[in-house]
Amino acid sequence: MQSSPTPIQSNSPGQILQSVPAPQEPFDIPSTTLAASSGGKSYTAIYSETPNNGTTMFDGREANSSTISLTVTENGAPIATEIDTAYYLESPYQPLGMSISANGRQFDLLYNSTDPLPSTLNAGNSGPLASGTYYVVNTNDGIGSLTGTYSVAAWNGSSTLLLTTYATGTLNGQLVNETITYVLIPSSPPSPPILSSVDVIVNGTQFTFMSSCNGCWDY
């Protein structure tokens, strides 16, 4: 049985954390329910990132994969579903691309360049993660582009850091704008990140979905 990560204690009470070891990629995010409201309606997002067992072929290479799932409901009724398969190499981690299924439409995303997270994440860090091209599934017909970046921020009075990833671009002439924020808790070895919020466009409207636990890890 693997031992649980051991929390790293702050040097003094009230100290604001400034750096943590980068979490292992790919992330393993259990199914998390987040909430938003707009125009008197309540919205729920259920999000997860799950590494898969075994390998498969992607773009002519044997790769590992993860499943990323997002389901959005309006007043309890589903209005949007996206299930992506992210492909990558391990040791070292290198993203290759994604197969995307969103509301019945399918696309491929191939990365042209990738940059790993630094081994240590410091408050104030930011930089590129990846750039890629969207294609009609199983073709060479380009239909858009994507750029991924990240930033790291300290939380006032907190013993955690926030890692935020940004994905921006266009797909079939439509804006792509997704922001995901994770909470990083210092531990040895590094513990998996905790999902804090998801900011995403749903049917033309930008929503910020927040975890009901937002802030409860601040100790």
C-alpha positions as CSV (number, residue, x, y, z in Angstrom):
1,M,0.0,0.0,0.0
2,Q,1.4,3.4,-0.9
3,S,1.7,5.9,1.9
4,S,-0.2,9.2,1.7
5,P,1.7,12.3,1.0
6,T,3.0,14.1,4.1
7,P,2.0,17.7,4.3
8,I,4.8,20.2,4.5
9,Q,4.3,22.6,7.3
10,S,4.8,26.3,7.0
11,N,7.7,27.8,8.8
12,S,5.5,30.1,10.9
13,P,1.8,30.7,11.5
14,G,0.3,33.0,8.9
15,Q,3.2,32.5,6.5
16,I,2.0,32.8,2.8
17,L,3.2,29.9,0.8
18,Q,5.5,30.9,-2.1
19,S,6.5,27.6,-3.8
20,V,5.6,23.9,-4.1
21,P,6.9,21.0,-6.2
22,A,5.0,20.6,-9.4
23,P,2.3,17.9,-9.2
24,Q,2.8,14.8,-11.3
25,E,1.2,14.9,-14.8
26,P,-1.2,13.8,-16.0
27,F,-3.4,15.1,-13.3
28,D,-5.9,12.7,-11.6
29,I,-9.0,14.7,-10.7
30,P,-11.9,12.8,-9.2
31,S,-15.4,13.7,-10.3
32,T,-16.0,17.1,-8.9
33,T,-19.3,19.1,-8.8
34,L,-19.1,22.9,-9.4
35,A,-21.8,25.5,-9.4
36,A,-22.7,28.8,-11.1
37,S,-25.8,31.0,-11.5
38,S,-26.9,33.4,-14.1
39,G,-30.2,35.1,-14.9
40,G,-32.0,33.4,-12.0
41,K,-31.0,30.0,-13.2
42,S,-28.7,27.5,-11.5
43,Y,-26.0,25.7,-13.4
44,T,-23.9,22.7,-12.4
45,A,-20.7,21.3,-13.9
46,I,-19.4,17.9,-13.2
47,Y,-15.7,17.6,-14.2
48,S,-13.0,14.9,-14.0
49,E,-9.6,13.9,-15.3
50,T,-8.9,10.2,-15.2
51,P,-5.7,8.5,-16.4
52,N,-6.5,5.3,-18.4
53,N,-4.8,1.9,-18.2
54,G,-2.6,0.6,-21.0
55,T,-1.5,2.4,-24.3
56,T,-3.1,3.1,-27.6
57,M,-2.0,4.5,-31.0
58,F,-2.4,8.3,-31.6
59,D,-1.0,10.1,-34.7
60,G,1.2,7.1,-35.5
61,R,2.7,6.8,-32.0
62,E,2.0,4.5,-29.1
63,A,0.7,6.7,-26.3
64,N,-0.8,6.7,-22.8
65,S,-4.1,8.5,-22.4
66,S,-6.5,10.2,-19.9
67,T,-10.2,10.9,-20.1
68,I,-11.4,14.4,-19.4
69,S,-15.1,14.7,-18.9
70,L,-17.4,17.8,-18.5
71,T,-21.1,17.8,-18.1
72,V,-23.1,21.0,-17.6
73,T,-26.7,21.2,-16.4
74,E,-29.2,24.0,-16.3
75,N,-31.8,23.7,-13.5
76,G,-30.9,20.0,-13.4
77,A,-31.3,19.3,-17.1
78,P,-28.1,18.5,-19.2
79,I,-27.3,21.2,-21.8
80,A,-23.7,20.4,-22.7
81,T,-21.4,17.4,-22.6
82,E,-17.8,17.1,-23.6
83,I,-15.6,14.0,-23.3
84,D,-12.0,14.3,-24.4
85,T,-9.2,11.8,-24.7
86,A,-5.8,13.4,-24.0
87,Y,-2.8,11.5,-25.4
88,Y,0.7,11.8,-24.0
89,L,4.1,10.1,-23.6
90,E,5.3,9.2,-20.1
91,S,8.8,9.5,-18.5
92,P,9.1,12.4,-19.2
93,Y,5.5,13.6,-19.6
94,Q,4.9,15.0,-23.1
95,P,1.4,15.8,-24.4
96,L,0.7,14.8,-28.0
97,G,-2.9,15.9,-28.6
98,M,-6.5,15.1,-28.0
99,S,-9.6,13.5,-29.5
100,I,-12.6,15.7,-28.7
101,S,-16.3,14.9,-28.6
102,A,-18.4,17.9,-27.7
103,N,-22.2,17.8,-28.0
104,G,-22.1,15.2,-30.7
105,R,-19.3,16.8,-32.7
106,Q,-15.9,15.4,-33.0
107,F,-12.5,17.0,-33.6
108,D,-8.8,16.2,-33.3
109,L,-6.2,18.5,-31.7
110,L,-2.5,17.9,-32.5
111,Y,0.1,19.9,-30.5
112,N,2.8,21.6,-32.6
113,S,4.9,22.5,-29.5
114,T,4.7,21.7,-25.8
115,D,6.5,23.1,-22.7
116,P,6.5,21.2,-19.4
117,L,5.6,22.8,-16.1
118,P,8.8,23.7,-14.1
119,S,9.7,21.1,-11.4
120,T,9.1,23.8,-8.8
121,L,6.2,26.2,-9.0
122,N,6.7,29.6,-7.5
123,A,4.1,32.3,-6.9
124,G,4.2,34.7,-9.8
125,N,5.4,32.1,-12.3
126,S,3.7,32.0,-15.7
127,G,4.6,30.7,-19.1
128,P,3.6,28.6,-22.2
129,L,2.2,25.0,-22.0
130,A,1.4,24.1,-25.6
131,S,0.2,25.3,-29.0
132,G,-1.7,23.2,-31.4
133,T,-4.1,22.9,-34.4
134,Y,-7.6,21.6,-34.5
135,Y,-8.5,19.2,-37.4
136,V,-11.6,17.5,-38.8
137,V,-11.5,14.1,-37.2
138,N,-9.1,11.7,-39.0
139,T,-8.2,14.3,-41.7
140,N,-5.5,16.9,-42.3
141,D,-8.2,19.7,-42.7
142,G,-7.3,22.4,-40.2
143,I,-10.3,24.1,-38.6
144,G,-8.7,26.2,-35.8
145,S,-5.9,26.6,-33.3
146,L,-5.2,26.5,-29.6
147,T,-2.7,28.1,-27.2
148,G,-2.1,26.9,-23.7
149,T,-0.5,28.9,-20.9
150,Y,-0.3,28.7,-17.1
151,S,0.2,31.0,-14.0
152,V,0.8,30.4,-10.3
153,A,-0.5,32.7,-7.6
154,A,-0.2,32.8,-3.8
155,W,-3.3,33.0,-1.6
156,N,-3.2,35.7,1.1
157,G,-3.2,34.0,4.5
158,S,-3.1,30.5,2.9
159,S,-0.8,27.6,3.0
160,T,-1.7,26.6,-0.6
161,L,-0.9,27.9,-4.1
162,L,-3.2,28.3,-7.1
163,L,-2.2,26.9,-10.5
164,T,-4.3,28.2,-13.3
165,T,-4.2,26.9,-16.9
166,Y,-5.6,28.8,-19.8
167,A,-6.7,27.4,-23.2
168,T,-7.5,30.1,-25.8
169,G,-8.1,29.9,-29.6
170,T,-10.7,29.3,-32.3
171,L,-12.5,26.3,-33.5
172,N,-14.7,26.4,-36.6
173,G,-14.7,30.2,-36.3
174,Q,-15.9,30.1,-32.7
175,L,-14.0,31.4,-29.7
176,V,-12.3,28.8,-27.4
177,N,-11.7,30.2,-23.9
178,E,-11.2,27.8,-21.0
179,T,-9.6,28.5,-17.6
180,I,-9.1,25.9,-15.0
181,T,-7.8,26.6,-11.5
182,Y,-6.3,24.0,-9.2
183,V,-5.2,24.2,-5.6
184,L,-1.7,22.9,-4.8
185,I,-1.1,21.7,-1.2
186,P,2.6,21.3,-0.3
187,S,3.4,17.6,0.5
188,S,6.2,15.1,0.0
189,P,5.8,13.5,-2.5
190,P,3.7,16.1,-4.3
191,S,0.0,15.4,-3.8
192,P,-2.5,15.6,-6.8
193,P,-4.0,19.0,-7.4
194,I,-7.5,19.9,-6.2
195,L,-10.0,21.4,-8.6
196,S,-11.1,24.9,-7.6
197,S,-12.9,26.3,-10.6
198,V,-13.7,25.9,-14.3
199,D,-14.3,28.9,-16.5
200,V,-15.7,27.8,-19.9
201,I,-18.0,28.9,-22.7
202,V,-21.3,27.0,-22.8
203,N,-23.6,27.6,-25.8
204,G,-22.1,31.0,-26.4
205,T,-22.1,32.1,-22.7
206,Q,-19.0,32.3,-20.5
207,F,-19.6,30.7,-17.1
208,T,-17.3,30.4,-14.0
209,F,-18.1,27.2,-12.1
210,M,-16.8,27.2,-8.5
211,S,-16.2,24.2,-6.2
212,S,-18.5,24.1,-3.2
213,C,-15.3,23.4,-1.2
214,N,-13.7,26.6,-2.5
215,G,-11.5,27.7,0.4
216,C,-12.0,24.8,2.7
217,W,-8.5,23.5,2.0
218,D,-7.1,26.8,3.4
219,Y,-5.5,25.7,6.7
